[in-house]
Amino acid sequence: MTTTTPPLTRIFSSDNTAGASPEIVEAVARAAAGPALPYGADDITAGVRRRLGEIFEREVDLLVVSTGSAANALSLAALTPPWGSVLCHRDSHVNNDECGAPEFYTGGAKLVPLGGRDAKIDPAELRAAVRHKAGDVHSVEPSVVSVTQATETGAVLTLDELGTLGAITGEAGLRLHMDGARFAGAVAALGRTPAELSWRAGVDLLSFGATKNGTMTADAIVVFDRSLTPELAFRAKRAGQLAAKTRFHAAQLDAYLTDGLWLRNAARANAMAARLTEGLKAIPDVGLLGATDANIVFCRLPEQVTQALLAEGYAFYHDRWEPGVVRFVTSFATRDADIDDLLGAVARHLAG
Ligand SMILES: Cc1ncc(COP(=O)(O)O)c(C=O)c1O
């Protein structure tokens, strides 16, 4: 008797379930030939820093890390004292999904969750929070604002929205961190430059995600305020995030940034989410929730449809929000047919 494994094309739980782009795998193989200096002193890492400088239209520093959580926690640690606070959205990854790493790495800074639609911080709430008990030794000191681009619900902060949050942050003398686990998706969706969507809006440190969009194990911190680099370097080593063979992480990032692969991959993931959104809109009884600008789609499905999809081998998150709310995430590896099959299954189960 043979058992059947559900097709991997039915996995919509996260973009980190996708494989890696062939160009990236080949770059790792090439980097394996011969010796190289360790701990980031190799030529490939230097090349990635130069490439990022071109992409962001200014000189930047770079810390190569192996997870997005490390990028976020180390960045926040460099931007706030232990008695500071991190103002973030209540649905943000830093607030919900990092096992307290930001609190741990900052040495105890407090995360202050704020509201706002589509997981975007509400400007009025931010305006109040940046001044709340500032200078009062009995409270934590507002120190850094962390925004996510694209947001955890698949929306993107427009240039105006980012500009508003950046201005409130800067005018109050706070630092600005961006969780860019899906930064490529935002750049692809908005058609604005990486510079406009980061340091020109006041971002000091960017967690530059790549693992969800084509690399195997490599993310980065892009450092715009380069005075922070020495401290970040010590923090990264202390956190076990300075890989001896950094060249292999760097090779992934190098291929990722070459010839626009990062933006092509992100555009593909976004297009697949758009295809899914359009398809779901055409099916009665599916309630779409929030904006889908990037590669995450939230909707409401009747419980029996969710269960029938799961029984057929579809994988997606469905039990983390209010009952009936499900999340589908697409990636650079999603094919048109994968979306069409999913839409067909949703329609079939709704009809049945
Ligand atoms: C918004 C956001 N930030 C950061 C991360 C990084 O997570 P990890 O530490 O798993 O790479 C994720 C991954 O799901 C994410 O969705």
The ligand as an ORCA input file, in Angstrom:
! r2SCAN-3c Opt
* xyz 0 1
  C       7.331     40.639      9.495
  C       8.397     39.632      9.803
  N       9.533     40.039     10.379
  C      10.528     39.210     10.630
  C      10.431     37.861     10.324
  C      11.646     37.026     10.545
  O      11.506     35.813     11.050
  P      12.641     34.693     11.193
  O      13.377     34.996     12.435
  O      11.852     33.461     11.255
  O      13.545     34.766      9.997
  C       9.237     37.373      9.772
  C       9.043     35.933      9.498
  O       7.974     35.400      9.520
  C       8.193     38.284      9.504
  O       7.032     37.891      8.953
*
